[in-house]
């Protein structure tokens, strides 16, 4: 299935899943600075949280 073909689904940059010991425990979402910056900030936040 191609997610781009689901009419009720909106895909945006800036989302990252959060894992702890291999298990999905949450997610982080960043929005407001444009797709490239949103994604970069979400990735940096994910790295920071992973290294706590």
FIVEXKE-976927 format. One record per residue: residue number from 1; x, y, z of N, C-alpha, C in turn. Coordinates in Angstrom, 1 decimal. Each point is the difference from the previous one (the first is absolute). Example, Ala and Ser with C-alpha at 12.3 -4.5 7.8 and 13.67 -1.06 7.14 Angstrom:
+-----+--------+--------+--------+--------+--------+--------+--------+--------+--------+
:  nr :   n.c1 :   n.c2 :   n.c3 :  ca.c1 :  ca.c2 :  ca.c3 :   c.c1 :   c.c2 :   c.c3 :
+-----+--------+--------+--------+--------+--------+--------+--------+--------+--------+
:   1 :   13.2 :   -5.7 :    7.8 :   -0.9 :    1.2 :    0.0 :    0.9 :    1.2 :    0.0 :
:   2 :   -0.4 :    1.1 :   -0.7 :    0.9 :    1.1 :    0.0 :   -0.8 :    1.1 :    0.8 :
+-----+--------+--------+--------+--------+--------+--------+--------+--------+--------+
This chain:
+-----+--------+--------+--------+--------+--------+--------+--------+--------+--------+
:  nr :   n.c1 :   n.c2 :   n.c3 :  ca.c1 :  ca.c2 :  ca.c3 :   c.c1 :   c.c2 :   c.c3 :
+-----+--------+--------+--------+--------+--------+--------+--------+--------+--------+
:   1 :    0.9 :   -1.2 :    0.0 :   -0.9 :    1.2 :    0.0 :    0.9 :    1.2 :    0.0 :
:   2 :   -0.3 :    1.0 :   -0.8 :    0.7 :    1.3 :   -0.1 :   -0.8 :    1.0 :    0.9 :
:   3 :    0.7 :    0.5 :    1.0 :   -0.7 :    0.9 :    1.0 :   -0.4 :    1.3 :   -0.7 :
:   4 :    0.7 :    0.3 :   -1.1 :   -0.4 :    1.3 :   -0.7 :   -1.3 :   -0.1 :   -0.7 :
:   5 :   -0.6 :   -1.2 :   -0.1 :   -1.3 :   -0.2 :   -0.7 :   -1.2 :    0.0 :    0.9 :
:   6 :    0.3 :    0.1 :    1.4 :   -1.1 :    0.0 :    0.9 :   -0.5 :    1.5 :    0.2 :
:   7 :   -1.2 :    0.2 :   -0.5 :   -0.5 :    1.4 :   -0.1 :   -0.1 :    0.7 :    1.4 :
:   8 :   -0.3 :   -0.8 :    1.1 :   -0.2 :    0.7 :    1.3 :    1.3 :    0.1 :    0.8 :
:   9 :    1.2 :   -0.4 :   -0.6 :    1.3 :    0.0 :    0.7 :    0.8 :    1.2 :   -0.6 :
:  10 :    0.6 :    0.8 :    0.9 :    0.8 :    1.1 :   -0.3 :    1.4 :   -0.3 :    0.5 :
:  11 :    1.0 :   -0.1 :   -0.9 :    1.4 :   -0.3 :    0.4 :    0.8 :    1.3 :    0.0 :
:  12 :    0.6 :    0.2 :    1.2 :    0.8 :    1.2 :    0.1 :    1.4 :   -0.3 :    0.6 :
:  13 :    1.0 :    0.8 :   -0.3 :    1.3 :   -0.2 :    0.6 :    0.0 :    0.5 :    1.5 :
:  14 :    0.9 :   -0.5 :    0.8 :    0.1 :    0.5 :    1.3 :   -0.4 :   -1.0 :    1.1 :
:  15 :   -0.4 :   -1.2 :   -0.4 :   -0.4 :   -1.0 :    1.0 :    1.1 :   -1.1 :    0.1 :
:  16 :    0.2 :   -0.4 :    1.2 :    1.0 :   -1.1 :    0.3 :   -0.5 :   -0.9 :    1.1 :
:  17 :    0.1 :   -1.3 :   -0.3 :   -0.4 :   -1.0 :    1.1 :    1.1 :    0.0 :    1.1 :
:  18 :   -0.4 :   -0.3 :    1.2 :    0.9 :   -0.1 :    1.1 :    0.0 :   -1.4 :    0.5 :
:  19 :    1.2 :   -0.6 :    0.1 :    0.2 :   -1.4 :    0.4 :    0.9 :    0.0 :    1.3 :
:  20 :   -0.4 :   -0.9 :    0.8 :    0.8 :   -0.3 :    1.2 :    0.3 :   -1.5 :    0.1 :
:  21 :    1.2 :   -0.4 :    0.0 :    0.4 :   -1.4 :    0.0 :   -0.7 :   -0.8 :   -1.1 :
:  22 :   -0.1 :    0.6 :   -1.1 :   -0.6 :   -0.7 :   -1.2 :   -1.5 :    0.1 :   -0.1 :
:  23 :   -0.7 :    0.5 :    1.1 :   -1.5 :    0.1 :    0.0 :   -0.4 :    1.4 :   -0.3 :
:  24 :   -1.0 :    0.1 :   -0.9 :   -0.6 :    1.3 :   -0.3 :   -0.8 :    0.5 :    1.3 :
:  25 :    0.5 :    1.2 :    0.5 :   -0.6 :    0.6 :    1.2 :   -0.7 :    1.3 :   -0.2 :
:  26 :    0.1 :    0.6 :   -1.2 :   -0.7 :    1.3 :   -0.2 :    0.5 :    0.5 :   -1.3 :
:  27 :   -0.2 :    1.3 :   -0.2 :    0.4 :    0.7 :   -1.2 :    0.2 :    1.5 :    0.3 :
:  28 :    0.7 :    0.7 :   -0.8 :    0.2 :    1.4 :    0.1 :   -0.5 :    0.6 :   -1.3 :
:  29 :   -0.6 :    1.2 :    0.0 :   -0.4 :    0.7 :   -1.2 :    0.3 :    1.4 :    0.1 :
:  30 :    0.7 :    0.5 :   -1.0 :    0.4 :    1.4 :   -0.1 :   -0.7 :    0.7 :   -1.2 :
:  31 :   -0.5 :    1.2 :    0.1 :   -0.7 :    0.6 :   -1.1 :    0.1 :    1.5 :    0.2 :
:  32 :    0.2 :    0.7 :   -1.2 :   -0.1 :    1.5 :    0.0 :    1.2 :    0.7 :   -0.6 :
:  33 :    1.1 :   -0.8 :   -0.3 :    1.2 :    0.7 :   -0.6 :    0.2 :   -0.4 :   -1.4 :
:  34 :   -0.9 :   -0.8 :   -0.6 :    0.2 :   -0.5 :   -1.4 :    0.5 :   -1.5 :    0.1 :
:  35 :   -0.3 :   -0.7 :   -1.0 :    0.2 :   -1.5 :    0.1 :    1.5 :   -0.4 :    0.3 :
:  36 :    0.9 :    0.7 :   -0.7 :    1.4 :   -0.4 :    0.2 :    0.5 :    0.3 :    1.4 :
:  37 :   -0.3 :    1.2 :    0.6 :    0.4 :    0.3 :    1.3 :   -0.8 :   -0.8 :    1.1 :
:  38 :   -1.3 :   -0.2 :   -0.3 :   -0.8 :   -0.8 :    0.9 :    0.6 :   -1.4 :    0.2 :
:  39 :    0.4 :   -0.6 :   -1.2 :    0.5 :   -1.4 :    0.0 :    1.4 :    0.0 :    0.7 :
:  40 :    0.8 :    1.0 :   -0.3 :    1.4 :    0.1 :    0.7 :   -0.2 :    0.1 :    1.5 :
:  41 :   -0.8 :    0.9 :    0.4 :   -0.2 :    0.2 :    1.5 :   -0.6 :   -1.3 :    0.6 :
:  42 :   -0.9 :   -0.6 :   -0.6 :   -0.6 :   -1.3 :    0.6 :    1.1 :   -1.0 :    0.1 :
:  43 :    0.9 :   -0.2 :   -1.0 :    1.1 :   -0.9 :    0.0 :    0.9 :    0.3 :    1.2 :
:  44 :    0.4 :    1.3 :    0.1 :    0.9 :    0.4 :    1.1 :   -0.6 :   -0.2 :    1.4 :
:  45 :   -1.3 :    0.2 :    0.1 :   -0.7 :   -0.2 :    1.3 :    0.0 :   -1.5 :    0.3 :
:  46 :   -0.2 :   -0.8 :   -1.0 :   -0.1 :   -1.5 :    0.1 :    1.4 :   -0.4 :    0.5 :
:  47 :    1.1 :    0.5 :   -0.6 :    1.3 :   -0.4 :    0.4 :    0.3 :    0.4 :    1.4 :
:  48 :   -0.4 :    1.2 :    0.4 :    0.2 :    0.5 :    1.3 :   -0.7 :   -0.9 :    1.0 :
:  49 :   -1.3 :   -0.3 :   -0.2 :   -0.7 :   -0.8 :    0.9 :    0.5 :   -1.5 :    0.1 :
:  50 :    0.5 :   -0.5 :   -1.1 :    0.6 :   -1.3 :    0.0 :    1.2 :   -0.1 :    0.8 :
:  51 :    0.8 :    1.1 :    0.1 :    1.3 :    0.0 :    0.7 :   -0.2 :    0.5 :    1.5 :
:  52 :   -1.2 :    0.1 :    0.5 :   -0.1 :    0.5 :    1.4 :    0.4 :   -1.1 :    0.9 :
+-----+--------+--------+--------+--------+--------+--------+--------+--------+--------+
